Amino acid sequence: MLNHPILEQSFAIIDQEIGNHNLNKLEYAIARRVIHATADFDFINLLTFSPHAISNGINSLQNKTPIITDVTMVKQGINTLVKKTFNNPVIAAVEQVATPLPGKTRTETGLLKCFQQYPEAIYVIGNAPTALLALCQEISKVKIKPSLIIGVPVGFVSVVESKQILAQIDVPQIRVEGRKGGSAVASSILNALLVLAWDS
């Protein structure tokens, strides 16, 4: 059992209150974990899943594919469950560089470095829209694509735009539409996928 009893109790409350939705069983398992982390039922309608995103994510986790996060907080949010399950390498992009490239953030620079080394990794973006934009630009130049992108940055500057650009790219992806998202949301999605992968 990967889920703590209090988490299961919270899930039961969410199940009682959720009402009607259009998600399938696996999508709902992910949405429910996000709602648990945020206490925000809006996510039931904001989460978007591309075809095969969940199955790709499950297979990639089971195959110990590296997981690249944009920031340390997302890495910390998934480390415990990663170690309990498949022990994939987990790398925070922001930790990979001391000095950013001119005109770029540290996270963006680190993500570009990670993509050169691990183009087929699972990318989990919860904080930095600049990193998501940079990733989308690089993907358009190469044949090798990430196994999955979780694109859920939060905020007001370039956030919606970065998600709209991701939506136009043919790559397995899980997005949160609009301004909402964040490190807790990104971690929750990946952790939910780990549980699904472990259970299957």
C-alpha positions, 0 to 999 in steps of 0.5 A, a space after each residue: 500500500 503506497 497510500 497513507 490511511 489519511 490520504 485514503 480517507 481524503 480520497 473518500 471525501 473527494 469521491 463524495 463531493 466530486 459530482 459529475 465529471 467526464 474523466 475515465 478511471 485513470 484520469 480521475 485517479 490523477 485528478 483526485 490526487 491533485 484535488 487532495 494536494 490543493 483542496 481545489 475541485 476546479 482541477 477536475 475540469 482543468 486537467 487535460 490528457 493527450 491520447 496515451 499520455 497515461 499509458 506512456 507515463 506508466 510504461 516509462 516509469 516502469 522502465 526507470 526512465 529519468 524524470 526531469 523536474 523544473 525546480 527542486 520543490 517538484 523533485 522533493 515532492 516526488 522523491 519519496 514515492 520514486 524511491 519506494 517504487 521504481 527508483 528512477 533517476 530524478 534530476 532538477 533542472 535548476 540544480 544543473 547550472 550555476 550561471 544561466 545563459 545570457 537572457 535565460 533563467 537558471 531553470 531554462 538553462 538547466 532544462 536545455 542541458 537536461 534535454 540534450 542528455 535525456 531527450 526521452 525523459 519524463 519532464 515535469 514542469 510545475 513552476 517555470 513557464 520559461 522552461 516549458 517554452 524552451 522545452 517546446 522549442 527544442 522538441 520542434 527541432 529534433 526527432 526524439 521526443 520526451 516520453 511524457 510532459 507534465 506541463 502545469 506551471 502556475 502564475 501570470 506571465 507566459 503561463 497560459 502561452 506556454 501551455 497553449 504552445 505545448 498543446 500544439 506539439 505532438 508529444 504525450 502530455 498532461 496539462 492544466 489549462 489556464 493560470 493554475 498549476 504549481 509544484 504541488 500539482 506537478 508532484 501530485 500528477 507524477 505521484 499518481 502515475 507512480 501509484 498507477 504504474 506500481 499497481 499495474 
